[in-house]
Amino acid sequence: MDKVVLAYSGGLDTSIIVKWLQDTYQCEVITFTADIGQGEEVEPARAKAKAAGVKQIFIEDLREEFARDFVFPMFR
């Protein structure tokens, strides 16, 4: 396994998993963070991933899709 994509929140669990994947599988870890409106938590997640040696960090703005596909239907 050369690369692993990790759904990354920047929290303790996923931050530990980054290092575990790197050490256990000697693979490149790529992180993906979905911004669904959590605001100021997104940029610290980027900084933590970078500090862990992650070279490819993807943060996708999914606020509109989340509201349209999940929040609004919940209220109906």
PDB file of N, CA, C, O and CB in Angstrom:
ATOM      1  N   MET A   1       0.859  -1.165   0.000  1.00  0.00           N
ATOM      2  CA  MET A   1       0.000   0.000   0.000  1.00  0.00           C
ATOM      3  C   MET A   1       0.908   1.232   0.000  1.00  0.00           C
ATOM      4  O   MET A   1       1.700   1.427   0.922  1.00  0.00           O
ATOM      5  CB  MET A   1      -0.979  -0.004   1.233  1.00  0.00           C
ATOM      6  N   ASP A   2       0.787   2.052  -1.031  1.00  0.00           N
ATOM      7  CA  ASP A   2       1.631   3.242  -1.155  1.00  0.00           C
ATOM      8  C   ASP A   2       0.998   4.488  -0.561  1.00  0.00           C
ATOM      9  O   ASP A   2       1.681   5.318   0.039  1.00  0.00           O
ATOM     10  CB  ASP A   2       1.950   3.492  -2.598  1.00  0.00           C
ATOM     11  N   LYS A   3      -0.331   4.615  -0.735  1.00  0.00           N
ATOM     12  CA  LYS A   3      -1.035   5.803  -0.280  1.00  0.00           C
ATOM     13  C   LYS A   3      -2.342   5.412   0.398  1.00  0.00           C
ATOM     14  O   LYS A   3      -2.982   4.420   0.047  1.00  0.00           O
ATOM     15  CB  LYS A   3      -1.302   6.759  -1.453  1.00  0.00           C
ATOM     16  N   VAL A   4      -2.717   6.232   1.388  1.00  0.00           N
ATOM     17  CA  VAL A   4      -3.985   6.043   2.085  1.00  0.00           C
ATOM     18  C   VAL A   4      -4.649   7.399   2.189  1.00  0.00           C
ATOM     19  O   VAL A   4      -4.001   8.388   2.533  1.00  0.00           O
ATOM     20  CB  VAL A   4      -3.783   5.394   3.500  1.00  0.00           C
ATOM     21  N   VAL A   5      -5.949   7.452   1.891  1.00  0.00           N
ATOM     22  CA  VAL A   5      -6.719   8.680   2.091  1.00  0.00           C
ATOM     23  C   VAL A   5      -7.495   8.521   3.386  1.00  0.00           C
ATOM     24  O   VAL A   5      -8.221   7.546   3.576  1.00  0.00           O
ATOM     25  CB  VAL A   5      -7.683   8.973   0.877  1.00  0.00           C
ATOM     26  N   LEU A   6      -7.332   9.486   4.267  1.00  0.00           N
ATOM     27  CA  LEU A   6      -7.954   9.436   5.587  1.00  0.00           C
ATOM     28  C   LEU A   6      -8.952  10.576   5.727  1.00  0.00           C
ATOM     29  O   LEU A   6      -8.611  11.739   5.511  1.00  0.00           O
ATOM     30  CB  LEU A   6      -6.887   9.509   6.703  1.00  0.00           C
ATOM     31  N   ALA A   7     -10.192  10.238   6.091  1.00  0.00           N
ATOM     32  CA  ALA A   7     -11.179  11.267   6.446  1.00  0.00           C
ATOM     33  C   ALA A   7     -10.701  11.864   7.759  1.00  0.00           C
ATOM     34  O   ALA A   7     -10.716  11.193   8.792  1.00  0.00           O
ATOM     35  CB  ALA A   7     -12.662  10.675   6.567  1.00  0.00           C
ATOM     36  N   TYR A   8     -10.280  13.114   7.723  1.00  0.00           N
ATOM     37  CA  TYR A   8      -9.529  13.720   8.815  1.00  0.00           C
ATOM     38  C   TYR A   8     -10.284  14.901   9.420  1.00  0.00           C
ATOM     39  O   TYR A   8     -10.676  15.833   8.718  1.00  0.00           O
ATOM     40  CB  TYR A   8      -8.156  14.170   8.324  1.00  0.00           C
ATOM     41  N   SER A   9     -10.480  14.841  10.742  1.00  0.00           N
ATOM     42  CA  SER A   9     -11.172  15.931  11.436  1.00  0.00           C
ATOM     43  C   SER A   9     -10.209  16.882  12.129  1.00  0.00           C
ATOM     44  O   SER A   9     -10.565  18.017  12.445  1.00  0.00           O
ATOM     45  CB  SER A   9     -12.142  15.366  12.452  1.00  0.00           C
ATOM     46  N   GLY A  10      -8.998  16.418  12.361  1.00  0.00           N
ATOM     47  CA  GLY A  10      -8.049  17.222  13.114  1.00  0.00           C
ATOM     48  C   GLY A  10      -8.106  16.945  14.604  1.00  0.00           C
ATOM     49  O   GLY A  10      -7.348  17.530  15.378  1.00  0.00           O
ATOM     50  N   GLY A  11      -9.000  16.056  15.007  1.00  0.00           N
ATOM     51  CA  GLY A  11      -9.119  15.690  16.415  1.00  0.00           C
ATOM     52  C   GLY A  11      -8.037  14.696  16.829  1.00  0.00           C
ATOM     53  O   GLY A  11      -7.206  14.282  16.021  1.00  0.00           O
ATOM     54  N   LEU A  12      -8.069  14.332  18.086  1.00  0.00           N
ATOM     55  CA  LEU A  12      -7.047  13.446  18.644  1.00  0.00           C
ATOM     56  C   LEU A  12      -7.012  12.099  17.919  1.00  0.00           C
ATOM     57  O   LEU A  12      -5.937  11.624  17.552  1.00  0.00           O
ATOM     58  CB  LEU A  12      -7.298  13.228  20.135  1.00  0.00           C
ATOM     59  N   ASP A  13      -8.171  11.484  17.712  1.00  0.00           N
ATOM     60  CA  ASP A  13      -8.212  10.146  17.102  1.00  0.00           C
ATOM     61  C   ASP A  13      -7.602  10.136  15.701  1.00  0.00           C
ATOM     62  O   ASP A  13      -6.720   9.327  15.412  1.00  0.00           O
ATOM     63  CB  ASP A  13      -9.654   9.641  17.038  1.00  0.00           C
ATOM     64  N   THR A  14      -8.067  11.026  14.836  1.00  0.00           N
ATOM     65  CA  THR A  14      -7.559  10.997  13.460  1.00  0.00           C
ATOM     66  C   THR A  14      -6.119  11.492  13.380  1.00  0.00           C
ATOM     67  O   THR A  14      -5.380  11.086  12.483  1.00  0.00           O
ATOM     68  CB  THR A  14      -8.446  11.845  12.551  1.00  0.00           C
ATOM     69  N   SER A  15      -5.713  12.349  14.289  1.00  0.00           N
ATOM     70  CA  SER A  15      -4.319  12.795  14.305  1.00  0.00           C
ATOM     71  C   SER A  15      -3.388  11.650  14.687  1.00  0.00           C
ATOM     72  O   SER A  15      -2.298  11.531  14.127  1.00  0.00           O
ATOM     73  CB  SER A  15      -4.140  13.969  15.281  1.00  0.00           C
ATOM     74  N   ILE A  16      -3.796  10.818  15.620  1.00  0.00           N
ATOM     75  CA  ILE A  16      -2.995   9.656  16.008  1.00  0.00           C
ATOM     76  C   ILE A  16      -2.968   8.629  14.878  1.00  0.00           C
ATOM     77  O   ILE A  16      -1.939   8.000  14.629  1.00  0.00           O
ATOM     78  CB  ILE A  16      -3.552   9.017  17.300  1.00  0.00           C
ATOM     79  N   ILE A  17      -4.086   8.464  14.205  1.00  0.00           N
ATOM     80  CA  ILE A  17      -4.161   7.493  13.106  1.00  0.00           C
ATOM     81  C   ILE A  17      -3.201   7.863  11.978  1.00  0.00           C
ATOM     82  O   ILE A  17      -2.624   6.977  11.346  1.00  0.00           O
ATOM     83  CB  ILE A  17      -5.598   7.406  12.565  1.00  0.00           C
ATOM     84  N   VAL A  18      -3.018   9.173  11.712  1.00  0.00           N
ATOM     85  CA  VAL A  18      -2.075   9.585  10.665  1.00  0.00           C
ATOM     86  C   VAL A  18      -0.701   8.992  10.947  1.00  0.00           C
ATOM     87  O   VAL A  18      -0.116   8.340  10.082  1.00  0.00           O
ATOM     88  CB  VAL A  18      -1.987  11.134  10.574  1.00  0.00           C
ATOM     89  N   LYS A  19      -0.193   9.211  12.134  1.00  0.00           N
ATOM     90  CA  LYS A  19       1.139   8.718  12.499  1.00  0.00           C
ATOM     91  C   LYS A  19       1.176   7.183  12.498  1.00  0.00           C
ATOM     92  O   LYS A  19       2.160   6.586  12.060  1.00  0.00           O
ATOM     93  CB  LYS A  19       1.549   9.260  13.890  1.00  0.00           C
ATOM     94  N   TRP A  20       0.116   6.552  12.983  1.00  0.00           N
ATOM     95  CA  TRP A  20       0.051   5.092  13.009  1.00  0.00           C
ATOM     96  C   TRP A  20       0.117   4.519  11.592  1.00  0.00           C
ATOM     97  O   TRP A  20       0.841   3.555  11.344  1.00  0.00           O
ATOM     98  CB  TRP A  20      -1.236   4.625  13.711  1.00  0.00           C
ATOM     99  N   LEU A  21      -0.633   5.110  10.671  1.00  0.00           N
ATOM    100  CA  LEU A  21      -0.603   4.651   9.277  1.00  0.00           C
ATOM    101  C   LEU A  21       0.788   4.825   8.677  1.00  0.00           C
ATOM    102  O   LEU A  21       1.292   3.935   7.992  1.00  0.00           O
ATOM    103  CB  LEU A  21      -1.638   5.416   8.435  1.00  0.00           C
ATOM    104  N   GLN A  22       1.404   5.976   8.937  1.00  0.00           N
ATOM    105  CA  GLN A  22       2.746   6.230   8.413  1.00  0.00           C
ATOM    106  C   GLN A  22       3.746   5.212   8.956  1.00  0.00           C
ATOM    107  O   GLN A  22       4.554   4.671   8.201  1.00  0.00           O
ATOM    108  CB  GLN A  22       3.199   7.655   8.766  1.00  0.00           C
ATOM    109  N   ASP A  23       3.694   4.951  10.250  1.00  0.00           N
ATOM    110  CA  ASP A  23       4.649   4.043  10.882  1.00  0.00           C
ATOM    111  C   ASP A  23       4.370   2.574  10.564  1.00  0.00           C
ATOM    112  O   ASP A  23       5.297   1.812  10.287  1.00  0.00           O
ATOM    113  CB  ASP A  23       4.633   4.246  12.378  1.00  0.00           C
ATOM    114  N   THR A  24       3.117   2.182  10.603  1.00  0.00           N
ATOM    115  CA  THR A  24       2.753   0.778  10.424  1.00  0.00           C
ATOM    116  C   THR A  24       2.868   0.328   8.969  1.00  0.00           C
ATOM    117  O   THR A  24       3.353  -0.769   8.693  1.00  0.00           O
ATOM    118  CB  THR A  24       1.341   0.543  10.921  1.00  0.00           C
ATOM    119  N   TYR A  25       2.426   1.172   8.040  1.00  0.00           N
ATOM    120  CA  TYR A  25       2.393   0.777   6.634  1.00  0.00           C
ATOM    121  C   TYR A  25       3.425   1.490   5.771  1.00  0.00           C
ATOM    122  O   TYR A  25       3.516   1.229   4.572  1.00  0.00           O
ATOM    123  CB  TYR A  25       1.033   1.028   6.078  1.00  0.00           C
ATOM    124  N   GLN A  26       4.201   2.387   6.368  1.00  0.00           N
ATOM    125  CA  GLN A  26       5.188   3.172   5.613  1.00  0.00           C
ATOM    126  C   GLN A  26       4.580   3.742   4.328  1.00  0.00           C
ATOM    127  O   GLN A  26       5.168   3.657   3.250  1.00  0.00           O
ATOM    128  CB  GLN A  26       6.414   2.304   5.274  1.00  0.00           C
ATOM    129  N   CYS A  27       3.408   4.314   4.472  1.00  0.00           N
ATOM    130  CA  CYS A  27       2.697   4.836   3.313  1.00  0.00           C
ATOM    131  C   CYS A  27       2.517   6.351   3.441  1.00  0.00           C
ATOM    132  O   CYS A  27       2.653   6.931   4.518  1.00  0.00           O
ATOM    133  CB  CYS A  27       1.331   4.139   3.159  1.00  0.00           C
ATOM    134  N   GLU A  28       2.211   6.952   2.318  1.00  0.00           N
ATOM    135  CA  GLU A  28       1.884   8.367   2.299  1.00  0.00           C
ATOM    136  C   GLU A  28       0.422   8.514   2.716  1.00  0.00           C
ATOM    137  O   GLU A  28      -0.449   7.832   2.177  1.00  0.00           O
ATOM    138  CB  GLU A  28       2.144   8.996   0.885  1.00  0.00           C
ATOM    139  N   VAL A  29       0.156   9.391   3.661  1.00  0.00           N
ATOM    140  CA  VAL A  29      -1.212   9.640   4.109  1.00  0.00           C
ATOM    141  C   VAL A  29      -1.686  10.942   3.476  1.00  0.00           C
ATOM    142  O   VAL A  29      -1.016  11.972   3.558  1.00  0.00           O
ATOM    143  CB  VAL A  29      -1.301   9.706   5.674  1.00  0.00           C
ATOM    144  N   ILE A  30      -2.838  10.876   2.853  1.00  0.00           N
ATOM    145  CA  ILE A  30      -3.501  12.034   2.267  1.00  0.00           C
ATOM    146  C   ILE A  30      -4.743  12.288   3.105  1.00  0.00           C
ATOM    147  O   ILE A  30      -5.522  11.367   3.348  1.00  0.00           O
ATOM    148  CB  ILE A  30      -3.859  11.807   0.741  1.00  0.00           C
ATOM    149  N   THR A  31      -4.939  13.523   3.551  1.00  0.00           N
ATOM    150  CA  THR A  31      -6.109  13.794   4.390  1.00  0.00           C
ATOM    151  C   THR A  31      -7.187  14.514   3.595  1.00  0.00           C
ATOM    152  O   THR A  31      -6.911  15.308   2.696  1.00  0.00           O
ATOM    153  CB  THR A  31      -5.714  14.628   5.617  1.00  0.00           C
ATOM    154  N   PHE A  32      -8.436  14.203   3.966  1.00  0.00           N
ATOM    155  CA  PHE A  32      -9.610  14.861   3.390  1.00  0.00           C
ATOM    156  C   PHE A  32     -10.488  15.329   4.542  1.00  0.00           C
ATOM    157  O   PHE A  32     -10.898  14.539   5.392  1.00  0.00           O
ATOM    158  CB  PHE A  32     -10.401  13.901   2.424  1.00  0.00           C
ATOM    159  N   THR A  33     -10.766  16.620   4.552  1.00  0.00           N
ATOM    160  CA  THR A  33     -11.640  17.202   5.564  1.00  0.00           C
ATOM    161  C   THR A  33     -12.821  17.857   4.856  1.00  0.00           C
ATOM    162  O   THR A  33     -12.633  18.671   3.952  1.00  0.00           O
ATOM    163  CB  THR A  33     -10.871  18.237   6.455  1.00  0.00           C
ATOM    164  N   ALA A  34     -14.021  17.509   5.259  1.00  0.00           N
ATOM    165  CA  ALA A  34     -15.232  18.105   4.701  1.00  0.00           C
ATOM    166  C   ALA A  34     -15.657  19.257   5.604  1.00  0.00           C
ATOM    167  O   ALA A  34     -15.939  19.059   6.786  1.00  0.00           O
ATOM    168  CB  ALA A  34     -16.379  17.046   4.561  1.00  0.00           C
ATOM    169  N   ASP A  35     -15.701  20.465   5.038  1.00  0.00           N
ATOM    170  CA  ASP A  35     -16.192  21.627   5.773  1.00  0.00           C
ATOM    171  C   ASP A  35     -17.708  21.651   5.605  1.00  0.00           C
ATOM    172  O   ASP A  35     -18.221  21.990   4.539  1.00  0.00           O
ATOM    173  CB  ASP A  35     -15.528  22.971   5.262  1.00  0.00           C
ATOM    174  N   ILE A  36     -18.417  21.287   6.675  1.00  0.00           N
ATOM    175  CA  ILE A  36     -19.879  21.288   6.635  1.00  0.00           C
ATOM    176  C   ILE A  36     -20.443  22.363   7.564  1.00  0.00           C
ATOM    177  O   ILE A  36     -21.591  22.300   8.006  1.00  0.00           O
ATOM    178  CB  ILE A  36     -20.431  19.903   7.025  1.00  0.00           C
ATOM    179  N   GLY A  37     -19.598  23.341   7.838  1.00  0.00           N
ATOM    180  CA  GLY A  37     -20.046  24.471   8.639  1.00  0.00           C
ATOM    181  C   GLY A  37     -19.425  24.550  10.012  1.00  0.00           C
ATOM    182  O   GLY A  37     -19.913  25.298  10.859  1.00  0.00           O
ATOM    183  N   GLN A  38     -18.367  23.805  10.261  1.00  0.00           N
ATOM    184  CA  GLN A  38     -17.765  23.825  11.584  1.00  0.00           C
ATOM    185  C   GLN A  38     -16.888  25.049  11.825  1.00  0.00           C
ATOM    186  O   GLN A  38     -16.320  25.201  12.906  1.00  0.00           O
ATOM    187  CB  GLN A  38     -16.958  22.583  11.788  1.00  0.00           C
ATOM    188  N   GLY A  39     -16.773  25.916  10.832  1.00  0.00           N
ATOM    189  CA  GLY A  39     -16.122  27.207  11.018  1.00  0.00           C
ATOM    190  C   GLY A  39     -14.641  27.138  11.279  1.00  0.00           C
ATOM    191  O   GLY A  39     -13.881  26.604  10.472  1.00  0.00           O
ATOM    192  N   GLU A  40     -14.228  27.684  12.415  1.00  0.00           N
ATOM    193  CA  GLU A  40     -12.806  27.841  12.694  1.00  0.00           C
ATOM    194  C   GLU A  40     -12.070  26.540  12.996  1.00  0.00           C
ATOM    195  O   GLU A  40     -10.871  26.588  13.270  1.00  0.00           O
ATOM    196  CB  GLU A  40     -12.635  28.763  13.835  1.00  0.00           C
ATOM    197  N   GLU A  41     -12.710  25.408  12.960  1.00  0.00           N
ATOM    198  CA  GLU A  41     -12.033  24.131  13.201  1.00  0.00           C
ATOM    199  C   GLU A  41     -11.278  23.629  11.972  1.00  0.00           C
ATOM    200  O   GLU A  41     -10.430  22.745  12.094  1.00  0.00           O
ATOM    201  CB  GLU A  41     -13.042  23.087  13.637  1.00  0.00           C
ATOM    202  N   VAL A  42     -11.569  24.171  10.803  1.00  0.00           N
ATOM    203  CA  VAL A  42     -11.001  23.651   9.567  1.00  0.00           C
ATOM    204  C   VAL A  42      -9.520  24.003   9.427  1.00  0.00           C
ATOM    205  O   VAL A  42      -8.716  23.127   9.111  1.00  0.00           O
ATOM    206  CB  VAL A  42     -11.775  24.184   8.376  1.00  0.00           C
ATOM    207  N   GLU A  43      -9.148  25.233   9.649  1.00  0.00           N
ATOM    208  CA  GLU A  43      -7.749  25.627   9.481  1.00  0.00           C
ATOM    209  C   GLU A  43      -6.820  24.974  10.510  1.00  0.00           C
ATOM    210  O   GLU A  43      -5.708  24.593  10.145  1.00  0.00           O
ATOM    211  CB  GLU A  43      -7.630  27.134   9.576  1.00  0.00           C
ATOM    212  N   PRO A  44      -7.222  24.826  11.778  1.00  0.00           N
ATOM    213  CA  PRO A  44      -6.364  24.070  12.699  1.00  0.00           C
ATOM    214  C   PRO A  44      -6.165  22.617  12.252  1.00  0.00           C
ATOM    215  O   PRO A  44      -5.107  22.037  12.493  1.00  0.00           O
ATOM    216  CB  PRO A  44      -6.961  24.097  14.102  1.00  0.00           C
ATOM    217  N   ALA A  45      -7.171  22.030  11.606  1.00  0.00           N
ATOM    218  CA  ALA A  45      -7.028  20.669  11.085  1.00  0.00           C
ATOM    219  C   ALA A  45      -5.945  20.640  10.011  1.00  0.00           C
ATOM    220  O   ALA A  45      -5.138  19.712   9.960  1.00  0.00           O
ATOM    221  CB  ALA A  45      -8.375  20.149  10.515  1.00  0.00           C
ATOM    222  N   ARG A  46      -5.931  21.647   9.163  1.00  0.00           N
ATOM    223  CA  ARG A  46      -4.895  21.731   8.123  1.00  0.00           C
ATOM    224  C   ARG A  46      -3.500  21.834   8.766  1.00  0.00           C
ATOM    225  O   ARG A  46      -2.560  21.164   8.338  1.00  0.00           O
ATOM    226  CB  ARG A  46      -5.156  22.958   7.191  1.00  0.00           C
ATOM    227  N   ALA A  47      -3.383  22.672   9.786  1.00  0.00           N
ATOM    228  CA  ALA A  47      -2.098  22.864  10.462  1.00  0.00           C
ATOM    229  C   ALA A  47      -1.626  21.580  11.145  1.00  0.00           C
ATOM    230  O   ALA A  47      -0.438  21.261  11.106  1.00  0.00           O
ATOM    231  CB  ALA A  47      -2.207  23.992  11.491  1.00  0.00           C
ATOM    232  N   LYS A  48      -2.543  20.848  11.767  1.00  0.00           N
ATOM    233  CA  LYS A  48      -2.174  19.598  12.442  1.00  0.00           C
ATOM    234  C   LYS A  48      -1.722  18.545  11.431  1.00  0.00           C
ATOM    235  O   LYS A  48      -0.757  17.820  11.673  1.00  0.00           O
ATOM    236  CB  LYS A  48      -3.358  19.063  13.271  1.00  0.00           C
ATOM    237  N   ALA A  49      -2.417  18.465  10.310  1.00  0.00           N
ATOM    238  CA  ALA A  49      -2.029  17.497   9.282  1.00  0.00           C
ATOM    239  C   ALA A  49      -0.647  17.840   8.733  1.00  0.00           C
ATOM    240  O   ALA A  49       0.191  16.959   8.541  1.00  0.00           O
ATOM    241  CB  ALA A  49      -3.072  17.465   8.137  1.00  0.00           C
ATOM    242  N   LYS A  50      -0.421  19.109   8.486  1.00  0.00           N
ATOM    243  CA  LYS A  50       0.882  19.548   7.980  1.00  0.00           C
ATOM    244  C   LYS A  50       1.989  19.230   8.987  1.00  0.00           C
ATOM    245  O   LYS A  50       3.065  18.769   8.603  1.00  0.00           O
ATOM    246  CB  LYS A  50       0.860  21.060   7.673  1.00  0.00           C
ATOM    247  N   ALA A  51       1.727  19.475  10.269  1.00  0.00           N
ATOM    248  CA  ALA A  51       2.706  19.192  11.320  1.00  0.00           C
ATOM    249  C   ALA A  51       3.010  17.697  11.425  1.00  0.00           C
ATOM    250  O   ALA A  51       4.096  17.310  11.857  1.00  0.00           O
ATOM    251  CB  ALA A  51       2.200  19.712  12.662  1.00  0.00           C
ATOM    252  N   ALA A  52       2.050  16.860  11.030  1.00  0.00           N
ATOM    253  CA  ALA A  52       2.238  15.406  11.075  1.00  0.00           C
ATOM    254  C   ALA A  52       2.963  14.885   9.833  1.00  0.00           C
ATOM    255  O   ALA A  52       3.192  13.683   9.700  1.00  0.00           O
ATOM    256  CB  ALA A  52       0.888  14.707  11.215  1.00  0.00           C
ATOM    257  N   GLY A  53       3.319  15.793   8.931  1.00  0.00           N
ATOM    258  CA  GLY A  53       4.058  15.385   7.747  1.00  0.00           C
ATOM    259  C   GLY A  53       3.203  15.052   6.545  1.00  0.00           C
ATOM    260  O   GLY A  53       3.698  14.490   5.568  1.00  0.00           O
ATOM    261  N   VAL A  54       1.931  15.388   6.602  1.00  0.00           N
ATOM    262  CA  VAL A  54       1.035  15.128   5.473  1.00  0.00           C
ATOM    263  C   VAL A  54       1.330  16.159   4.386  1.00  0.00           C
ATOM    264  O   VAL A  54       1.340  17.363   4.644  1.00  0.00           O
ATOM    265  CB  VAL A  54      -0.477  15.184   5.913  1.00  0.00           C
ATOM    266  N   LYS A  55       1.570  15.673   3.170  1.00  0.00           N
ATOM    267  CA  LYS A  55       1.920  16.570   2.075  1.00  0.00           C
ATOM    268  C   LYS A  55       0.717  16.962   1.213  1.00  0.00           C
ATOM    269  O   LYS A  55       0.707  18.034   0.607  1.00  0.00           O
ATOM    270  CB  LYS A  55       2.969  15.924   1.211  1.00  0.00           C
ATOM    271  N   GLN A  56      -0.284  16.098   1.162  1.00  0.00           N
ATOM    272  CA  GLN A  56      -1.495  16.401   0.391  1.00  0.00           C
ATOM    273  C   GLN A  56      -2.665  16.495   1.354  1.00  0.00           C
ATOM    274  O   GLN A  56      -3.076  15.507   1.964  1.00  0.00           O
ATOM    275  CB  GLN A  56      -1.762  15.315  -0.708  1.00  0.00           C
ATOM    276  N   ILE A  57      -3.196  17.716   1.478  1.00  0.00           N
ATOM    277  CA  ILE A  57      -4.291  18.003   2.406  1.00  0.00           C
ATOM    278  C   ILE A  57      -5.432  18.588   1.594  1.00  0.00           C
ATOM    279  O   ILE A  57      -5.285  19.634   0.962  1.00  0.00           O
ATOM    280  CB  ILE A  57      -3.844  18.985   3.553  1.00  0.00           C
ATOM    281  N   PHE A  58      -6.560  17.913   1.614  1.00  0.00           N
ATOM    282  CA  PHE A  58      -7.727  18.389   0.873  1.00  0.00           C
ATOM    283  C   PHE A  58      -8.800  18.807   1.857  1.00  0.00           C
ATOM    284  O   PHE A  58      -9.173  18.041   2.746  1.00  0.00           O
ATOM    285  CB  PHE A  58      -8.263  17.300  -0.094  1.00  0.00           C
ATOM    286  N   ILE A  59      -9.296  20.025   1.696  1.00  0.00           N
ATOM    287  CA  ILE A  59     -10.419  20.523   2.494  1.00  0.00           C
ATOM    288  C   ILE A  59     -11.459  21.003   1.502  1.00  0.00           C
ATOM    289  O   ILE A  59     -11.219  21.929   0.728  1.00  0.00           O
ATOM    290  CB  ILE A  59      -9.984  21.678   3.496  1.00  0.00           C
ATOM    291  N   GLU A  60     -12.612  20.366   1.534  1.00  0.00           N
ATOM    292  CA  GLU A  60     -13.672  20.653   0.567  1.00  0.00           C
ATOM    293  C   GLU A  60     -14.829  21.362   1.262  1.00  0.00           C
ATOM    294  O   GLU A  60     -15.304  20.919   2.308  1.00  0.00           O
ATOM    295  CB  GLU A  60     -14.165  19.351  -0.113  1.00  0.00           C
ATOM    296  N   ASP A  61     -15.273  22.456   0.676  1.00  0.00           N
ATOM    297  CA  ASP A  61     -16.414  23.205   1.203  1.00  0.00           C
ATOM    298  C   ASP A  61     -17.701  22.500   0.760  1.00  0.00           C
ATOM    299  O   ASP A  61     -18.127  22.626  -0.388  1.00  0.00           O
ATOM    300  CB  ASP A  61     -16.389  24.700   0.712  1.00  0.00           C
ATOM    301  N   LEU A  62     -18.305  21.768   1.678  1.00  0.00           N
ATOM    302  CA  LEU A  62     -19.518  21.007   1.378  1.00  0.00           C
ATOM    303  C   LEU A  62     -20.727  21.541   2.137  1.00  0.00           C
ATOM    304  O   LEU A  62     -21.711  20.825   2.325  1.00  0.00           O
ATOM    305  CB  LEU A  62     -19.311  19.536   1.711  1.00  0.00           C
ATOM    306  N   ARG A  63     -20.657  22.792   2.572  1.00  0.00           N
ATOM    307  CA  ARG A  63     -21.750  23.371   3.364  1.00  0.00           C
ATOM    308  C   ARG A  63     -23.074  23.394   2.605  1.00  0.00           C
ATOM    309  O   ARG A  63     -24.115  23.029   3.153  1.00  0.00           O
ATOM    310  CB  ARG A  63     -21.388  24.782   3.792  1.00  0.00           C
ATOM    311  N   GLU A  64     -23.033  23.818   1.360  1.00  0.00           N
ATOM    312  CA  GLU A  64     -24.278  23.906   0.588  1.00  0.00           C
ATOM    313  C   GLU A  64     -24.896  22.527   0.380  1.00  0.00           C
ATOM    314  O   GLU A  64     -26.099  22.349   0.573  1.00  0.00           O
ATOM    315  CB  GLU A  64     -24.018  24.574  -0.770  1.00  0.00           C
ATOM    316  N   GLU A  65     -24.079  21.554  -0.011  1.00  0.00           N
ATOM    317  CA  GLU A  65     -24.581  20.201  -0.231  1.00  0.00           C
ATOM    318  C   GLU A  65     -25.118  19.589   1.061  1.00  0.00           C
ATOM    319  O   GLU A  65     -26.148  18.916   1.052  1.00  0.00           O
ATOM    320  CB  GLU A  65     -23.479  19.316  -0.810  1.00  0.00           C
ATOM    321  N   PHE A  66     -24.422  19.823   2.160  1.00  0.00           N
ATOM    322  CA  PHE A  66     -24.851  19.283   3.445  1.00  0.00           C
ATOM    323  C   PHE A  66     -26.215  19.846   3.846  1.00  0.00           C
ATOM    324  O   PHE A  66     -27.100  19.103   4.269  1.00  0.00           O
ATOM    325  CB  PHE A  66     -23.810  19.592   4.529  1.00  0.00           C
ATOM    326  N   ALA A  67     -26.376  21.152   3.710  1.00  0.00           N
ATOM    327  CA  ALA A  67     -27.654  21.776   4.055  1.00  0.00           C
ATOM    328  C   ALA A  67     -28.767  21.286   3.128  1.00  0.00           C
ATOM    329  O   ALA A  67     -29.849  20.919   3.586  1.00  0.00           O
ATOM    330  CB  ALA A  67     -27.538  23.309   3.984  1.00  0.00           C
ATOM    331  N   ARG A  68     -28.492  21.285   1.822  1.00  0.00           N
ATOM    332  CA  ARG A  68     -29.501  20.895   0.838  1.00  0.00           C
ATOM    333  C   ARG A  68     -29.890  19.424   0.955  1.00  0.00           C
ATOM    334  O   ARG A  68     -31.076  19.097   0.920  1.00  0.00           O
ATOM    335  CB  ARG A  68     -28.993  21.177  -0.562  1.00  0.00           C
ATOM    336  N   ASP A  69     -28.923  18.545   1.092  1.00  0.00           N
ATOM    337  CA  ASP A  69     -29.182  17.105   1.027  1.00  0.00           C
ATOM    338  C   ASP A  69     -29.509  16.458   2.372  1.00  0.00           C
ATOM    339  O   ASP A  69     -30.087  15.371   2.410  1.00  0.00           O
ATOM    340  CB  ASP A  69     -27.998  16.422   0.441  1.00  0.00           C
ATOM    341  N   PHE A  70     -29.143  17.120   3.483  1.00  0.00           N
ATOM    342  CA  PHE A  70     -29.356  16.492   4.791  1.00  0.00           C
ATOM    343  C   PHE A  70     -30.149  17.351   5.769  1.00  0.00           C
ATOM    344  O   PHE A  70     -31.090  16.866   6.397  1.00  0.00           O
ATOM    345  CB  PHE A  70     -28.035  16.154   5.402  1.00  0.00           C
ATOM    346  N   VAL A  71     -29.774  18.632   5.906  1.00  0.00           N
ATOM    347  CA  VAL A  71     -30.447  19.475   6.914  1.00  0.00           C
ATOM    348  C   VAL A  71     -31.875  19.791   6.490  1.00  0.00           C
ATOM    349  O   VAL A  71     -32.808  19.562   7.260  1.00  0.00           O
ATOM    350  CB  VAL A  71     -29.663  20.788   7.137  1.00  0.00           C
ATOM    351  N   PHE A  72     -32.065  20.316   5.276  1.00  0.00           N
ATOM    352  CA  PHE A  72     -33.406  20.678   4.825  1.00  0.00           C
ATOM    353  C   PHE A  72     -34.346  19.472   4.794  1.00  0.00           C
ATOM    354  O   PHE A  72     -35.477  19.585   5.265  1.00  0.00           O
ATOM    355  CB  PHE A  72     -33.335  21.314   3.445  1.00  0.00           C
ATOM    356  N   PRO A  73     -33.919  18.310   4.252  1.00  0.00           N
ATOM    357  CA  PRO A  73     -34.818  17.155   4.290  1.00  0.00           C
ATOM    358  C   PRO A  73     -35.180  16.716   5.693  1.00  0.00           C
ATOM    359  O   PRO A  73     -36.272  16.193   5.914  1.00  0.00           O
ATOM    360  CB  PRO A  73     -34.198  16.010   3.565  1.00  0.00           C
ATOM    361  N   MET A  74     -34.288  16.916   6.640  1.00  0.00           N
ATOM    362  CA  MET A  74     -34.588  16.548   8.024  1.00  0.00           C
ATOM    363  C   MET A  74     -35.753  17.384   8.573  1.00  0.00           C
ATOM    364  O   MET A  74     -36.572  16.888   9.346  1.00  0.00           O
ATOM    365  CB  MET A  74     -33.337  16.730   8.909  1.00  0.00           C
ATOM    366  N   PHE A  75     -35.814  18.645   8.167  1.00  0.00           N
ATOM    367  CA  PHE A  75     -36.897  19.512   8.641  1.00  0.00           C
ATOM    368  C   PHE A  75     -38.227  19.239   7.938  1.00  0.00           C
ATOM    369  O   PHE A  75     -39.279  19.609   8.460  1.00  0.00           O
ATOM    370  CB  PHE A  75     -36.514  20.962   8.446  1.00  0.00           C
ATOM    371  N   ARG A  76     -38.204  18.609   6.781  1.00  0.00           N
ATOM    372  CA  ARG A  76     -39.441  18.294   6.073  1.00  0.00           C
ATOM    373  C   ARG A  76     -40.099  17.167   6.752  1.00  0.00           C
ATOM    374  O   ARG A  76     -41.167  16.728   6.325  1.00  0.00           O
ATOM    375  CB  ARG A  76     -39.199  17.964   4.612  1.00  0.00           C
TER     376      ARG A  76
END
